[in-house]
Amino acid sequence: MNSFVAFLALVAVAAADVSHLVRSPEADAQILKQDADVLPDHYSFSYETSNGIAAQESGQLKNAGREDEAIEVQGSNQYSAPDGTPIQLSYIANENGYQPQGAHLPTPPAPQAIPDYILRSLEYIRTHPPKEEPVRKY
C-alpha cells in the first residue's frame, strides 16, 4: 500500500505544470525610451522596450467648460504575437467611441442584398398598418 501511495506521488510530481516557474526572456526586457507630458488640457506619452514593444498616445480636452466636454485620444502600439507575427494597432477614441485599426483585426463581411421575400413583406406591412382595436372596459 505504501509503495502505491509513493508511486501516485511520483506521478503527481511528474505531471505537475511548472511552466510558471521558468523565467521568460520577456521578463528581462529593458525600457529603451519613455516620455510623458501631462498638462490640464492635454497629455502625451510614449515608450519602447528592448523586446520590440512600443506605444504612443496623446489626448486633448475638447469643448472645455461645456456640457459636452470630452477627451479625444489617438495613439498606436506595436508588438510581436506569440507566433512571431508583428502586430500594429492604431486607434482614436472620442465621442464616437473606440475606433481601432490594424491588419490583424477581423473585418465584417460585405453587406448582403436583402432577399426579395423580405422586401415584399416589409412593403406589405407598410401598406397594411395594423388596425386600432377598441379598448374594452370590464
TACOR-V178329 format. One record per pair of residues at least 6 apart in sequence whose C-alpha atoms are under 6 Angstrom apart, sorted by sequence separation. I is the first residue (numbers start at 1). J is the second residue. If there is no record, write none. Layout:
# TACOR-V178329
I/J  I/J
This chain:
# TACOR-V178329
37/43  48/54  63/69  80/86  92/98  37/44  47/54  62/69  79/86  80/87  92/99  36/44  47/55  62/70  79/87  91/99  36/45  46/55  61/70  62/71  78/87  91/100  35/45  46/56  61/71  78/88  90/100  91/101  35/46  45/56  60/71  77/88  90/101  34/46  45/57  60/72  77/89  89/101  34/47  44/57  59/72  76/89  89/102  33/47  44/58  59/73  76/90  88/102  33/48  43/58  58/73  75/90  32/48  43/59  58/74  75/91  32/49  42/59  57/74  74/91  31/49  42/60  57/75  74/92  30/49  41/60  56/75  73/92  30/50  41/61  56/76  73/93  29/50  55/76  72/93  29/51  55/77  72/94  54/77  54/78  53/78  53/79  52/79
